Amino acid sequence: MGISDNAQALAYLVSAVLFILALKGLTHPSTARRGNYFGMLGMAIAIGATLMGNEVQSYGLIVTGVVIGGVIGAVLAARIQMTDMPQLVAALHSFVGMAAVLVAIGTFINRHAAGTLNPVLMAELSAGIIIGAITFSGSVIAFGKLQGLISGKPVLFKGQHLLNAALGVVIVLLGVHFAATGSMVSLVLMTLLSFAVGFTLIIPIGGADMPVIISMLNSYSGWAAAATGFTLHNNLLIIVGALVGFSGAILSYIMCRAMNRSILHVVFGGFGGESGGEASAVGQAAEKGVKSASVEDAVYWMEDANKVIIVPGYGMAVAQAQHALKELMELLEERGVEVKFAIHPVAGRMPGHMNVLLAEADIPYDHVFEMDEINPEFPTADVVLVVGANDVVNPAAKEDASSPIYGMPILEAGKAKQVFFLKRSMRPGYSGVDNLLFYQDNTSLIFGDAKDSIEGMVAALKGGGH
């Protein structure tokens, strides 16, 4: 027995409010858990109200789909490593995009058979297909780059931007023709070309910009969902899609500001390749070589320090070193050392990557600081411990005008008295740009797995240090 339209509308309103509260909760680590609960409750109400609606005639296929999807989702959630979370997010975005395409095509087929098509609906279908197809193929390419199936370097060729512009114009014209005539040929061509544009838009994006691209694809998936909501006349889907679309766009803008770059530069710049300029500051500094240090050297400095700042990066995620860092922090604080964590807005490979990992290790929220808060404190720090970060502490962003990352705000770790850099090798970061910090006089590199190195520090501190 279905519920009335008014009851369903009220349930959707409650869900929308809960989703807004969820977004508000997710703006700070201390309220993130509550935000997740709000989001889950809102989604449960939304699904229940939809299933009880009068438009649902049969539950067989719905239940089958929910069970299969639920099992797959539960298994993935249980097995996924935090290092692989960006790839999972990209994959989920692709599902949203493909769902929008399939819903639009299915609606067209059903309404065409019933003879109830109209230009407004056709325009909505066009929007859903175009946005959904671009989101799907773009997210697949992002997944491939993050997973290492495709090179993280930008794939560039002559006339690339002109090709994308031409494809965009053709897609819009096909969308208009489809909306006006219902042509199956226009539908097929529009869909295929939209898939192609998603591919050509993302392949020139380099690794350093991947966090922004993940955020932008999140925005695209929201707009695809909103377009589907218009097609299905589902107000909640429109609201949720708009929330996701706007929040993803705003986050992308904030992250681009953190890199001192424009959205257009990120999307069309092909950033993240090899840095040029033989006479650059990197090339000159490399001639000096680097200093290596042992775990014991770092312990010697840290246990006599007044302030230690830890800068986590993707290398920490790979090594799963956050729990060892928590123990190191506690041992240092027992010796009266002030310990803080510095987070760059684009650290890791997706927004908030480092914050989630530190929260997972129960590192107190009041120990974690954003770039603008912590940068003035680096000159007063006795030791900075960089754990697998790279581009976000690279002084080339301020000193080397020939560097692709020039102008990007960084964590000014090099201003501390001593910097210990935990690295597996001398390979550059995800952007492919060498790090000037390696060659500073106050920097020493500790080579090896980050978790093993930190556990060695913990053992040395427990053993009494020096």
C-alpha positions, -999 to 999 in steps of 0.1 A, spaced: 0 0 0 15 33 -11 17 65 8 1 97 -4 19 123 -25 18 147 3 33 122 27 61 114 3 68 151 -3 70 156 35 95 127 38 115 142 10 116 175 27 129 159 59 155 140 39 167 172 22 171 189 56 191 159 69 213 161 39 220 198 45 228 190 81 251 162 69 271 186 47 274 210 76 286 182 99 312 172 74 328 206 74 348 198 106 364 166 118 348 169 153 313 168 138 320 146 108 306 114 124 274 131 133 272 144 97 275 109 84 247 97 106 224 125 94 233 116 58 225 79 64 192 87 81 182 110 53 190 85 26 171 57 45 140 80 47 144 90 10 146 53 -1 117 43 21 95 71 8 104 63 -28 96 26 -25 63 33 -8 53 58 -35 24 51 -58 46 51 -89 63 19 -79 43 -10 -94 66 -39 -88 94 -46 -63 111 -76 -79 138 -59 -99 142 -32 -73 149 -56 -45 172 -77 -67 192 -46 -76 194 -33 -40 206 -67 -27 232 -71 -54 244 -35 -50 243 -37 -12 264 -69 -11 290 -54 -35 291 -22 -16 295 -39 18 323 -61 5 341 -31 -10 337 -10 21 352 -38 43 381 -45 20 391 -10 7 423 4 20 425 41 28 452 45 2 427 33 -24 399 56 -13 405 82 -41 401 54 -67 369 42 -51 354 77 -51 363 81 -88 346 47 -95 315 57 -76 313 90 -96 314 69 -128 284 49 -116 264 80 -110 272 92 -145 262 60 -162 230 58 -142 220 92 -155 227 81 -191 207 49 -187 178 66 -169 176 92 -197 177 66 -225 152 44 -207 128 73 -202 131 82 -239 123 47 -250 93 44 -227 79 79 -234 85 74 -271 65 42 -271 37 59 -251 38 90 -274 42 114 -245 75 131 -255 77 169 -254 105 194 -261 111 202 -224 115 166 -215 138 160 -245 160 189 -234 162 174 -199 171 140 -214 198 157 -235 213 174 -204 213 141 -184 229 122 -212 257 147 -219 266 154 -183 263 118 -173 284 105 -202 312 130 -195 311 122 -158 313 84 -165 342 84 -190 361 111 -171 358 92 -139 370 60 -155 401 78 -167 407 94 -133 403 59 -117 429 45 -142 454 73 -134 450 69 -96 452 31 -98 483 33 -119 466 16 -149 473 48 -169 503 71 -165 497 99 -141 515 123 -166 494 145 -188 487 131 -223 490 160 -246 488 163 -284 486 192 -309 452 207 -313 438 191 -282 419 221 -269 406 229 -303 393 193 -306 376 195 -273 359 228 -282 348 214 -316 334 183 -299 316 205 -274 299 225 -301 288 194 -320 274 178 -289 253 209 -281 240 210 -316 231 173 -315 214 179 -282 193 207 -296 184 186 -327 175 156 -305 153 178 -282 135 193 -313 131 161 -333 136 130 -311 161 117 -337 176 84 -327 207 92 -348 213 124 -328 208 105 -296 234 79 -304 260 104 -317 254 128 -288 259 100 -263 291 86 -280 307 120 -284 299 129 -248 317 97 -237 346 108 -259 348 143 -244 350 129 -209 380 109 -221 398 138 -239 391 162 -210 408 141 -183 438 125 -201 457 158 -202 453 162 -165 485 155 -146 488 138 -112 493 169 -92 458 182 -102 440 149 -95 425 160 -61 409 189 -79 397 167 -107 381 143 -83 363 172 -67 351 185 -101 339 150 -111 320 150 -79 303 182 -90 296 167 -124 279 137 -108 257 160 -88 245 179 -119 239 145 -136 218 135 -107 199 168 -107 192 164 -145 179 129 -137 156 143 -110 140 167 -136 135 137 -159 119 116 -132 100 146 -116 117 137 -83 122 168 -63 146 152 -38 169 140 -65 170 176 -78 178 190 -44 205 164 -36 220 168 -71 222 205 -67 238 202 -32 264 178 -45 270 199 -77 274 232 -59 295 217 -30 318 200 -54 322 232 -75 329 253 -44 355 228 -31 372 227 -65 374 265 -64 389 265 -28 415 239 -38 424 259 -69 429 290 -48 451 268 -25 473 261 -56 471 297 -68 456 285 -101 424 289 -119 398 262 -126 404 267 -164 441 263 -159 436 230 -141 411 216 -166 430 227 -197 465 232 -185 479 197 -188 499 202 -156 519 175 -139 545 166 -165 583 169 -165 596 202 -154 616 221 -179 645 245 -178 681 231 -175 692 262 -156 664 260 -131 670 262 -94 664 225 -91 692 217 -115 716 239 -96 706 226 -62 709 189 -73 746 194 -78 750 199 -41 737 164 -33 715 155 -3 722 146 33 709 113 46 701 106 83 692 77 105 662 72 127 684 78 157 695 112 144 658 123 142 651 110 177 681 129 190 667 162 176 630 156 185 633 146 221 653 177 229 629 199 209 603 223 222 581 221 191 578 194 164 555 198 134 546 167 114 536 171 77 517 140 64 514 132 27 504 104 4 535 84 15 520 82 50 488 67 35 507 41 14 527 30 45 497 32 68 519 50 92 492 71 109 489 49 140 527 48 145 526 86 143 500 87 170 523 67 193 553 89 184 532 120 192 522 106 226 558 97 235 571 132 225 543 149 245 553 129 276 587 145 273 571 180 271 574 184 234 546 203 216 535 183 186 513 197 157 502 183 124 502 205 93 477 197 65 479 212 30 445 216 12 456 193 -17 477 168 3 471 132 -8 450 123 -38 416 136 -28 402 164 -6 405 156 31 426 125 26 451 133 53 424 145 78 406 112 75 437 92 81 447 112 111 412 109 125 413 71 119 443 70 142 424 91 169 449 120 167 431 149 185 415 174 162 431 203 181 465 190 170 457 193 133 461 226 116 454 239 80 481 256 60 472 292 68 471 285 105 504 266 107 527 284 83 536 312 108 548 286 132 574 268 111 601 294 119 596 286 156 597 248 151 628 229 162 620 199 139 597 193 110 590 157 102 578 153 66 561 119 62 557 111 25 545 146 15 563 162 -15 548 188 -37 531 206 -8 564 215 8 584 221 -23 601 256 -22 603 255 -60 567 268 -58 581 301 -45 617 302 -58 618 286 -93 598 306 -118 604 278 -144 587 252 -123 551 241 -132 541 245 -96 554 281 -93 530 303 -74 513 274 -55 511 282 -18 530 256 2 536 245 38 568 264 46 585 235 63 620 246 52 619 275 76 623 252 106 656 246 123 658 211 111 638 191 86 637 152 84 622 139 52 609 104 52 612 90 17 615 57 0 637 71 -28 647 103 -45 618 101 -69 598 133 -73 562 137 -61 530 129 -80 534 161 -101 568 149 -115 586 180 -101 618 176 -82 618 190 -46 642 218 -37 637 210 0 658 179 -4 688 200 -10 685 226 17 713 227 43 688 221 72 672 190 55 681 154 60 664 124 43 656 92 60 652 65 34 629 36 38 593 27 45 577 55 65 559 31 90 591 12 97 611 45 102 585 59 126 582 26 145 620 28 148 617 63 163 591 50 188 613 21 198 643 45 203 622 69 224 609 40 246 645 28 250 655 61 264 668 79 233 703 92 237 
